[in-house]
Amino acid sequence: MITLTKRQKDAYDFIKSYASTKGYGPSYEEISAGIGLASKSSVHRLVYGLVDRGLLIKHQGVARGYSFPQQEGRAA
């Protein structure tokens, strides 16, 4: 089982909820506002921490291009 920090879990839950509601992934600014962070660089670290753990796939060159491993065919 993958262990996440509280912030990582908050970011993961926010991204997943946002993507399922809107049909596309949130921007760093939206993630920042959604989980109460002031810095987009902190969001960047959280997102790539999720990517490193295999919980999130970031599609390079695609704005808001996130998908989840079980749904890799569909960008969120």
MODELLER restraints for C-alpha pairs under 7 A, 6 or more apart:
rsr = mdl.restraints
at = mdl.atoms
rsr.add(forms.Gaussian(group=physical.xy_distance, feature=features.Distance(at['CA:8:A'], at['CA:46:A']), mean=5.74, stdev=0.5))
rsr.add(forms.Gaussian(group=physical.xy_distance, feature=features.Distance(at['CA:10:A'], at['CA:35:A']), mean=6.38, stdev=0.5))
rsr.add(forms.Gaussian(group=physical.xy_distance, feature=features.Distance(at['CA:11:A'], at['CA:31:A']), mean=6.80, stdev=0.5))
rsr.add(forms.Gaussian(group=physical.xy_distance, feature=features.Distance(at['CA:11:A'], at['CA:35:A']), mean=6.59, stdev=0.5))
rsr.add(forms.Gaussian(group=physical.xy_distance, feature=features.Distance(at['CA:14:A'], at['CA:31:A']), mean=6.96, stdev=0.5))
rsr.add(forms.Gaussian(group=physical.xy_distance, feature=features.Distance(at['CA:14:A'], at['CA:34:A']), mean=6.90, stdev=0.5))
rsr.add(forms.Gaussian(group=physical.xy_distance, feature=features.Distance(at['CA:15:A'], at['CA:25:A']), mean=6.39, stdev=0.5))
rsr.add(forms.Gaussian(group=physical.xy_distance, feature=features.Distance(at['CA:15:A'], at['CA:26:A']), mean=6.36, stdev=0.5))
rsr.add(forms.Gaussian(group=physical.xy_distance, feature=features.Distance(at['CA:18:A'], at['CA:25:A']), mean=6.48, stdev=0.5))
rsr.add(forms.Gaussian(group=physical.xy_distance, feature=features.Distance(at['CA:18:A'], at['CA:26:A']), mean=6.47, stdev=0.5))
rsr.add(forms.Gaussian(group=physical.xy_distance, feature=features.Distance(at['CA:19:A'], at['CA:25:A']), mean=4.81, stdev=0.5))
rsr.add(forms.Gaussian(group=physical.xy_distance, feature=features.Distance(at['CA:19:A'], at['CA:76:A']), mean=5.24, stdev=0.5))
rsr.add(forms.Gaussian(group=physical.xy_distance, feature=features.Distance(at['CA:23:A'], at['CA:76:A']), mean=5.98, stdev=0.5))
rsr.add(forms.Gaussian(group=physical.xy_distance, feature=features.Distance(at['CA:24:A'], at['CA:64:A']), mean=6.63, stdev=0.5))
rsr.add(forms.Gaussian(group=physical.xy_distance, feature=features.Distance(at['CA:24:A'], at['CA:75:A']), mean=6.96, stdev=0.5))
rsr.add(forms.Gaussian(group=physical.xy_distance, feature=features.Distance(at['CA:24:A'], at['CA:76:A']), mean=4.13, stdev=0.5))
rsr.add(forms.Gaussian(group=physical.xy_distance, feature=features.Distance(at['CA:25:A'], at['CA:64:A']), mean=4.74, stdev=0.5))
rsr.add(forms.Gaussian(group=physical.xy_distance, feature=features.Distance(at['CA:25:A'], at['CA:65:A']), mean=6.26, stdev=0.5))
rsr.add(forms.Gaussian(group=physical.xy_distance, feature=features.Distance(at['CA:25:A'], at['CA:66:A']), mean=5.83, stdev=0.5))
rsr.add(forms.Gaussian(group=physical.xy_distance, feature=features.Distance(at['CA:25:A'], at['CA:76:A']), mean=4.72, stdev=0.5))
rsr.add(forms.Gaussian(group=physical.xy_distance, feature=features.Distance(at['CA:26:A'], at['CA:64:A']), mean=5.82, stdev=0.5))
rsr.add(forms.Gaussian(group=physical.xy_distance, feature=features.Distance(at['CA:27:A'], at['CA:64:A']), mean=5.77, stdev=0.5))
rsr.add(forms.Gaussian(group=physical.xy_distance, feature=features.Distance(at['CA:28:A'], at['CA:40:A']), mean=5.84, stdev=0.5))
rsr.add(forms.Gaussian(group=physical.xy_distance, feature=features.Distance(at['CA:28:A'], at['CA:43:A']), mean=6.15, stdev=0.5))
rsr.add(forms.Gaussian(group=physical.xy_distance, feature=features.Distance(at['CA:29:A'], at['CA:40:A']), mean=6.35, stdev=0.5))
rsr.add(forms.Gaussian(group=physical.xy_distance, feature=features.Distance(at['CA:31:A'], at['CA:43:A']), mean=6.95, stdev=0.5))
rsr.add(forms.Gaussian(group=physical.xy_distance, feature=features.Distance(at['CA:32:A'], at['CA:38:A']), mean=6.31, stdev=0.5))
rsr.add(forms.Gaussian(group=physical.xy_distance, feature=features.Distance(at['CA:32:A'], at['CA:39:A']), mean=6.81, stdev=0.5))
rsr.add(forms.Gaussian(group=physical.xy_distance, feature=features.Distance(at['CA:32:A'], at['CA:40:A']), mean=6.33, stdev=0.5))
rsr.add(forms.Gaussian(group=physical.xy_distance, feature=features.Distance(at['CA:32:A'], at['CA:43:A']), mean=6.23, stdev=0.5))
rsr.add(forms.Gaussian(group=physical.xy_distance, feature=features.Distance(at['CA:50:A'], at['CA:56:A']), mean=5.53, stdev=0.5))
rsr.add(forms.Gaussian(group=physical.xy_distance, feature=features.Distance(at['CA:51:A'], at['CA:57:A']), mean=5.63, stdev=0.5))
rsr.add(forms.Gaussian(group=physical.xy_distance, feature=features.Distance(at['CA:51:A'], at['CA:58:A']), mean=6.84, stdev=0.5))
rsr.add(forms.Gaussian(group=physical.xy_distance, feature=features.Distance(at['CA:55:A'], at['CA:68:A']), mean=6.35, stdev=0.5))
rsr.add(forms.Gaussian(group=physical.xy_distance, feature=features.Distance(at['CA:55:A'], at['CA:69:A']), mean=6.54, stdev=0.5))
rsr.add(forms.Gaussian(group=physical.xy_distance, feature=features.Distance(at['CA:56:A'], at['CA:66:A']), mean=6.73, stdev=0.5))
rsr.add(forms.Gaussian(group=physical.xy_distance, feature=features.Distance(at['CA:56:A'], at['CA:67:A']), mean=5.99, stdev=0.5))
rsr.add(forms.Gaussian(group=physical.xy_distance, feature=features.Distance(at['CA:56:A'], at['CA:68:A']), mean=4.91, stdev=0.5))
rsr.add(forms.Gaussian(group=physical.xy_distance, feature=features.Distance(at['CA:56:A'], at['CA:69:A']), mean=6.43, stdev=0.5))
rsr.add(forms.Gaussian(group=physical.xy_distance, feature=features.Distance(at['CA:57:A'], at['CA:66:A']), mean=5.55, stdev=0.5))
rsr.add(forms.Gaussian(group=physical.xy_distance, feature=features.Distance(at['CA:57:A'], at['CA:67:A']), mean=5.12, stdev=0.5))
rsr.add(forms.Gaussian(group=physical.xy_distance, feature=features.Distance(at['CA:57:A'], at['CA:68:A']), mean=5.87, stdev=0.5))
rsr.add(forms.Gaussian(group=physical.xy_distance, feature=features.Distance(at['CA:57:A'], at['CA:69:A']), mean=6.66, stdev=0.5))
rsr.add(forms.Gaussian(group=physical.xy_distance, feature=features.Distance(at['CA:58:A'], at['CA:65:A']), mean=5.85, stdev=0.5))
rsr.add(forms.Gaussian(group=physical.xy_distance, feature=features.Distance(at['CA:58:A'], at['CA:66:A']), mean=4.73, stdev=0.5))
rsr.add(forms.Gaussian(group=physical.xy_distance, feature=features.Distance(at['CA:58:A'], at['CA:67:A']), mean=6.69, stdev=0.5))
rsr.add(forms.Gaussian(group=physical.xy_distance, feature=features.Distance(at['CA:59:A'], at['CA:65:A']), mean=5.06, stdev=0.5))
rsr.add(forms.Gaussian(group=physical.xy_distance, feature=features.Distance(at['CA:59:A'], at['CA:66:A']), mean=6.07, stdev=0.5))
rsr.add(forms.Gaussian(group=physical.xy_distance, feature=features.Distance(at['CA:65:A'], at['CA:75:A']), mean=5.85, stdev=0.5))
rsr.add(forms.Gaussian(group=physical.xy_distance, feature=features.Distance(at['CA:65:A'], at['CA:76:A']), mean=6.04, stdev=0.5))
rsr.add(forms.Gaussian(group=physical.xy_distance, feature=features.Distance(at['CA:66:A'], at['CA:75:A']), mean=5.54, stdev=0.5))
rsr.add(forms.Gaussian(group=physical.xy_distance, feature=features.Distance(at['CA:66:A'], at['CA:76:A']), mean=4.87, stdev=0.5))
rsr.add(forms.Gaussian(group=physical.xy_distance, feature=features.Distance(at['CA:67:A'], at['CA:74:A']), mean=6.41, stdev=0.5))
rsr.add(forms.Gaussian(group=physical.xy_distance, feature=features.Distance(at['CA:67:A'], at['CA:75:A']), mean=4.72, stdev=0.5))
rsr.add(forms.Gaussian(group=physical.xy_distance, feature=features.Distance(at['CA:67:A'], at['CA:76:A']), mean=4.92, stdev=0.5))
